[in-house]
């Protein structure tokens, strides 16, 4: 039986077992010379997808205070051993409505109908692919995770499927077939197990969990998809500082060039603008030849022009 429920609570923003405290001080024994931030997640964690706008801004503005580590947590190994009776989930089709609710609540588009006609059998395959890319080309690992999430949440593709994974990796300029082959072998399994051990040592019970550890081997654990101020306050606590200085926000041209695709909600959060202002903001800051505007599930998104 999986220890991570598939249903995620809309109020707490947690995929997994809720903690008693929204934010708590923790004490870890590993030795660190500077602030380390661990983001424990899973490719099919719906609230991790909902967190993307806030997390991107937090890292963009405050990343100079910490080293960022993405850790795979293992949400779904296989349905045969999975049970989440408390949330009414015992089979793939039970997830569809829940995902839809998270999408509506967060305004990060989620289709979810693949759970009815082409369900994901395990989140471990894309997690292992992530780990292999992280080993081979660390700079592209989080780009893969982002593309995988776009594929499964917004565009309703089964990222447990080999062909889908190979295509995503190929589009990053890597050899998808080679990476998938390694991910399926003992190397990929070993790399993923290392992340599971790390997540367990950090006391993680649900996703997303962000843990910030300071030089005193103490830190802050924040569970669930929270507002930006939660993470700023947590960073202040870990640093023992009353004030921290945010960095300059990335300009929209550079951000879109890096990310390739941005949803309206992501621009709203990054630049503190209202949904109704996004189109005019883009027109003012980008040439019409540099992007394409599209819509999916009632939400606008912007693609970098080829």
N, C-alpha and C positions, 0 to 999 in steps of 0.2 A: 504494500500500500504506500502510495506517495505521501511524503510529509508536507507537500505543498498543495493546497487547494487550488483548483483551476478557476474558481470564481473569485473575483477581486472586489473588495468592498469600496463602493463609490465614496463613502464618507471619509474613510481612512486612507484610501488610495493604496491599499496593500494587496498584493497577490501572494497569499500564504497565510501563515498563522500570525494574527495581530499581537503586537506587544502591548503591555499594559500602559507604557508611556509613549507619547508621541516623540519626545526627545529626551534622551537620558545620557548622563555621564557614564563612561565605561572605563575599565582599567585593563589594559592588555600587557602581556609580558614580553612581546617581541621588541627588539631594540631598533629605534629609528633615530636618525640624526636630524630629521626635519619632518615637517608635516607630510603625511601620506594620506591620500584619499582613496578609499576602496568603494567602487560602485558595483554592488552585487546584483546581477540581473539575469535575464534569460531572453532568448530571441522571440519567444511567443508570450512574454509577459505584457498584458494589455496596459497595465498602469505604468510600465516602463516606457511604453510608446507615448502615453499621455504626458509623461514627465519630460519628454525631449525638449520642448520649447524652453522650460525653466532651466533644465540642466545645461543646455547649450549656453544660455546667457550667464549662468553662474560660472561656468568654466571659462567663458570668454572674458569676464570682468575680474574674476578672482583667482584664476588659475596660476597666477604668479606666486600664490601663497602655498601651493601644494603640488605634489606629484600625483597624477591621476592614474588609477589602476582599474581596469574593467575586469570583473571576475564573473565567470559563468557559474550559476547556481544549480541548474538541473531541475526545471519545473516539472517536466513530464518525461519519464523514461519510457513507459509503455502503458497502454490502457488496460492490459490484462491485470496489472497489479495496482491500478489506480482506483481510489475511492474517495469521494468528497461528499458524503451524504449530507453534511451540515448545510452545504450550499446547493444541494439537489443536483449534483453532477456525478454521473456514473458512466457516461458514454459521451463521445464527441459531440453529438447533436445538442447536448445540454449546454455547450459553451456558446453557441451562436448568439442567443439572446443576450447573454451577459456581455459579450464583446460589443454588441450593438449599443448597449447601455453606456459602456465606458466611452465609446466613440462620441455619442451624443453629449455626454456629460463634459468631456474634455475638449471637444471640437477638433481632435486629431482624428482624421477619418478612419473608420474601421468598418469593413464590409461584414466579414464573419460568416458569410453563407457557405464558405468552403467546409465548415464543420458539418454541414448537412449532406454535401455531395462529394467532397474530396478531402476528408479529414486528415489532419496531421496525426501521425501515429506516435511521434516522439520529438521532443525538442533537442535531443542529444546530437543528431546529425549536424544541424547548423551550428551547434555549440562547439562540436569538434572541429568543424571547418574554421570557425573563428580562431580556435587555439592554434591550428596549424598555420594559418596566415599570420597570427601574432608571432609565431616562432620564425617564419620565413621573412616576412615583411611587416614588422610591427606597425609601421606608419599607416598601413592599409587595413588593419584589423577592425578598427572602429568604423571605417568607411563600409566595410563588408556588413557589419552589424546593422548599420543604418539602411543600406540597400535591402538587406533581408527583411527588415521590419517594414519598409515601404512596400515590398512585394507581398508580404502576408497580410498586413493590416489594411492598407488602402487598396491594393490591386488584387487581393484575394487569390494569391498564388500559394501553393503548398510548398513551403520551404523545407519540408522533410523529403521532398522528391529530389532525386539525384540530378535530373536534367535542369531543374530550376536552380539548384545550388551551383552547378557548373556554369550556367549562363550568367549568374550574378558575379561569380569570381572572374570569369572571362572578361566581363565588362570593366573590371578593375585593372585590366592589363596583365593578369596573372594566368597561369595554366590551370584552369578549373578542374580538368580531369585528373591531373597529377595531385593537386591539393586534396581533392575528394578521395582519391585512392589512399593517400597517407592518413587522412582523417578516419578512414574506415579500419585502418590497421591498428596495431597495438600502440604505436606512437601517439596517434590521436586520442585513443582511450586513456593513455597514461597522462597526457597533458590535461585532459578534462578532469580526471580524478584529482590532480593536483589542485585545481581550482575548487573542487568540492571540499577538499580538506581545508583549504584556506578559508572558505566561506564558513565551514563548521567551527574553525578556531576563532573566527570573529563573532560567533554566536548568532549567525544570520538564520532567521526562520521564515522570512517572507521577502518578496521583491516588490518594488526596488528598495534596497537598503544602502544607505550611504554612511560610511564610517570614516571619521577623520581622526588620525592618531598623531599626537605631538611628540616633542622631544622627551617628555617625561613618561612616555609609554602609556599615556592616558588619552582619552579622546571622547568624541561625541558620536552617537549612533542615531540616525534619523531613518525611520521606517515609513514607507509609503510615499506616494507622489504628493509633494507639498508645494506651497508657494515659495517664491524666491527668498523671502525674508527668513524663512526657517533655516535655509542653508547658510545665509549670511550670518545669522545669529549663532548657528552651530560652529561656524568657522571662527567667530570671535571667541567663543568659549574655548575651543581647542587651542587657539593662539594666546589666550589670556590677554586679549586686547579689547579695549572699549570701542576703538575705532579702527577700521581697515579701509584702505584706499582702493576703490575700483579702478580697473584699467579702462582704457578707451574702447568703446564698442566698435566692432568691425563695421566697415562701410558695407552697404548692401551689395555692391558690385563684387567685392572680394568674398563676401559670405556666400553668395549664390554661385560664384565660380568654384568655391571649395565644396559646397554641399550638393551642387547640381540641381537639387529640387528642394523647395521650401513651401510649406503650407502657410496659409494666411495666419493661423494662430501663432506660428513660429515667429513671423515678422511682428505681429502685435506685441508679443512678449519681449522680443529683443529690443524693439525701438519705442516701447510705451506708446503705441498708437491704437486707436479704436479700429474695429473690424471695418467700419465704413470708410476709414482713411487709407486702407492698405493700397488700393489701386492707384490713388493719386500719389501716394508716397513712392510707389514703384516708378510711376511715370516721371516723377520729378528727379529721381536719382539714377535711373537706368535708361539707356537708349532703347528705342523700340526694337532694334535689331539684336539686342543682347539677351532677350528672354521671350518665352512663350507663356501666355496665361491660359490655364485650363481649369476645369472644375470636375470634382468627383464627390459624390455623396453629399452634395449641397455645400461643399467647401471649395474655395479657390486655392489653386497652387500655381507656382511659378517654376518654370524649367529654364535652365541655362540653354541658350541657343547654341547649336553645334557650329 
